[in-house]
Amino acid sequence: MIGSAARWIRRALLRGVIVGVAYPKLTLTFAGVAVLAASLLAAARLRVSSDSNEMFSHRVEFFHNWIEFDKDFPENQASYVVIEPQDPVHPPATARWTALADRIAAKLKTMPGAVESVDQRIPLDQLGNQGILFEDPAALREEIDEARQLAPLARLWGESNPVLRLTGTNPISRFLYGAQFGLGDPRSVQFVRTVAEGWSAALASPDQTPRVGQTVPDLRALGPSDPRTLGYYYEPDQTNLAHHLLLIKVFERDDFSSVKAGTNVISVIRDATNEAAHDFPEFTVGLTGRPVLDADEDQVTDRDSRRSEIVALIAVFIGLVVMLRSAWLALAAELALAIGIGWTFGYATLAVGRLNLLSTVFLIALIGIGMDYLVQILTRYRQEAARHARPAVVWIAVFKHVGPPITTACLGAAAAFLVSVFTDFQGAAELGIISGGGLLLCLISGYTVLPALLTLFPAKVDPAAAARIAPAHRPSKLSRWRLLLPAAWISLLAVAIPLGFRTRFNPNLLDLQAPDLPSVKLVNKLQTWSAVVLSKDLDVLRQAQAALAGANSVASTDSVLDAYDNYATLKAAGQTFNIQWAPPDPVRPEDLPQIAQRALSLAGRIDASNIDGHQAAAASLRTFAATLTGPGRSADAIAASLSAWQTAFVGELRELLAEFNPAPLNLAAVPPQLRGHYVSDDGIYALYVNPVGDLWKQQALEQFEREVEDRVSSVPAHPIVTGITSDIYHSTAAIERSFYQATAYALAIILLLVLIDLRRVDQTLLAVSVLGLGLPMLVGLMGLFGVSWNFANFFGLPILIGAGHEYGVFMVHRYREACHDPRRSWRWPDASDRALFLCAYVTTSSFGFFWAFAHHRGLKSLGLVMAMGTACIYLAAVTVLRPILRWKLDASRCEE
């Protein structure tokens, strides 16, 4: 039944040829109208999507979970402005960091057409005293320890009781007395200096109300200060944890309507960022993050593809002119190919409706493979046109001999693409649908457009060519010696196979991108990897956190549970900060001599310590004492100014310590920037699990993801595990599995198609033997030159099987032709040999230009593997299969 169907298809195609030759103008008119209609349809409805989330089937559980998580927690789609100091060892002052971040954010917020929102810091003023709940637990413990040291100082200033009055009648006097016992601590001496300078500043501006940060010291700023303490995203550089970066999250307006749309948005953001950073030469600024990497990759692949396609068309045209010795035949081939490509755009619009990041390269597949069938037709046309005058007779003779092999070859190549629809890799499936259908349309163009074109405008064929047609076949005395070539190839293969074991699979997706892209270099500096456990039940999340405790590959977890734990920690430490606050005893005029005397005494003790750097504190105390006793102001005014200063300072102390006694967590009052990190709008809580190792390395990624999933699976409620680690780990595994499936499917269907065509098992095995002889040589060469398999070039395997088997099919059909008609002897190099060489040249050069011109390492490696693989398969056909078939022919072992 299948054989009958194949014969019916061939007869139908041959009838199409006869009609096309009989009515060439009508045929070309229909073809032109179809191309115009397809072009208009594609221009109106075919979109180019740069959305990487459309590359995989949403029916698959892990990918569905990732998509839902991505919707609920949109911060995962943020682009990052990365601010780095030029000299990371000596970074600029905190004020410069924050000023640059604020300027960039302000600039981007004026661009609503490109930017949806910008997040450069968490507004701590909106957090109030709940801000401390979101501190890192380890950092919080350090802050509690520091606050415990501050508590005695707070009691000196904020409490009032008979015991304290024994050391002084007001807080200033008591502080000067108590400070003499802490001179061994540099921070205490620095604090004395700051306070003394505040007193002097308050006395110098008697009409100004004391304010924190002006005359009253800001106690929060006295400790170690960096942008993080002010709410900015100040993070360690993952390539050197001693250095830091400042991040700004940018959420651009998504536009997946074309590759250029996404790259244009990123370009606009990048230009605005560089403009805003112009006045900050001490920093370097760059963009990275998933949207930026995708946009940069789209731009590079689009440029590489366009350039390679243009060069490939030119190189193919030149090769056709040289080999066919006719510019018109070369032009006719490219016109027929162009019409097939035009039809393919219309077909892609109807069949799929879009081009994705992978299917945009279908053009190079049609140029490199679809042209092969046209080459076979044209080569045979030159031969038959030299023998016959009538166009119908010429074309019937052409397709009588090349029709079966090119149909089988095209069906096999199309099937190798189309079988990808049986995998979950949506990107490859859509490429398979478009490229597989496109190859069939190129074949139809070869059956219709090319004969009609050459019937109207026949090529000039040398009349003497008929005289040069080889005579009837005669066995050669050198027939057995031809078998030395297969022996030589097998010997080379024996050397190559061990080299093939050096070839490894590199799953690192970052290694596919152009290495010189700033976004690629910057992404390694960020901690972008995490697994995420999701649940609406905090108790379940708590169980998952406990299950992950002690995991070797887990560095830390981050969730709202930390805020609840911090609250419990603060409540436990609450007694430390139990101060009986009272209005500070006012400074009286008669207290001023004692205060001045104690200031001078403390200054003398500081000088006596002979510690470098302390002299400034002693000088500040003496200046303050001189102000108290000097002429110019009344004692009442001085006392009033110091009393007001005391009241403001005690208020600052009280407010600072109140942070260590916060109210219970109220998520509704938390700013959206922070709340959205921990809980979605519909109440799903996220537990972020951070890795220890570098997850760009597959082994570390596999270890981390498996350990997280295994431990979380022990939680009775079985919460969802997702996140970027889960998406990358499972999608890459699924893609690899899809490639194996596509390769197996392609090989099986090609064996079936070739068997249907040749109807002999032995000849079928001979035809496909070129794959078994060529592909191992390819792997050996990859091992020799250190070329790895990856997620770009691995897809070349099913393509090579689909495109490479044609060399064996053409060879066996040429052998059968010589067997059937002794007048069509097989001498080197006859038309079929030249056609086969030209096919190899077309495919090798087309994909080879991807290797030569591409900057994207994935496309570069795909081009190299396809070019080397095609060359290896062709050479295997020429050096092994052809000599064996010639030997069988010479020995009169024709089998039909």
Secondary structure, DSSP 8 states (H G I E B T S, - for coil): -HHHHHHHHHHHHHHHHHHHHHSHHHHHHHHHHHHHHHHHHHHHH-EE---GGGSS-TTSHHHHHHHHHHHH-GGGG-EEEEEEESSTTS---HHHHHHHHHHHHHHHHT-TTTEEEEE-B--HHHHGGGGGGGS-HHHHHHHHHHHHHHHHHHHHHH---HHHHTT-SSHHHHHHHHHGGGTTSHHHHHHHHHHHHHHHHHHH-TTS---BTTTB--HHHHS---GGGGTBEEEEETTEEEEEEEEEEEEE----S-HHHHHHHHHHHHHHHHHHTTT-TTEEEEEESHHHHHHHHHHHHHHHHHHHHHHHHHHHHHHHHHHHT-HHHHHHHHHHHHHHHHHHHHHHHHHTSEE-TTGGGHHHHIIIIIHHHHHHHHHHHHHHHTT--SHHHHHHHHHHHHHHHHHHHHHHHHHHHHGGGGSS-HHHHHHHHHHHHHHHHHHHHHHHHHHHHHHHS-----GGGGGGS--S----TTTGGGGHHHHHHHHHHHHHHHHHTT--B---GGGGS-TT-HHHHHHTTS----EEEEES-HHHHHHHHHHHTT-TTEEEEESTHHHHHHHHHHHHTGGGG-----------GGGHHHHHHHHHHHHHHHHHTT-TT-HHHHHHHHHHHHHHHSSSS-HHHHHHHHHHHHHHHHHHHHHHHHTTS-----GGGS-HHHHHHHB-TTS-EEEEEEESS-TTSHHHHHHHHHHHHHHHTTSTT--EEEEHHHHHHHHHHHHHHHHHHHHHHHHHHHHHHHHHHH--HHHHHHHHHHHHHHHHHHHHHHHHHT--B-TTGGGHHHHHHHHHHHHHHHHHHHHHHHHH-TTS---TT-HHHHHHHHHHHHHHHHHHHHHHH--SHHHHHHHHHHHHHHHHHHHHIIIIIHHHHHHHHHTT----
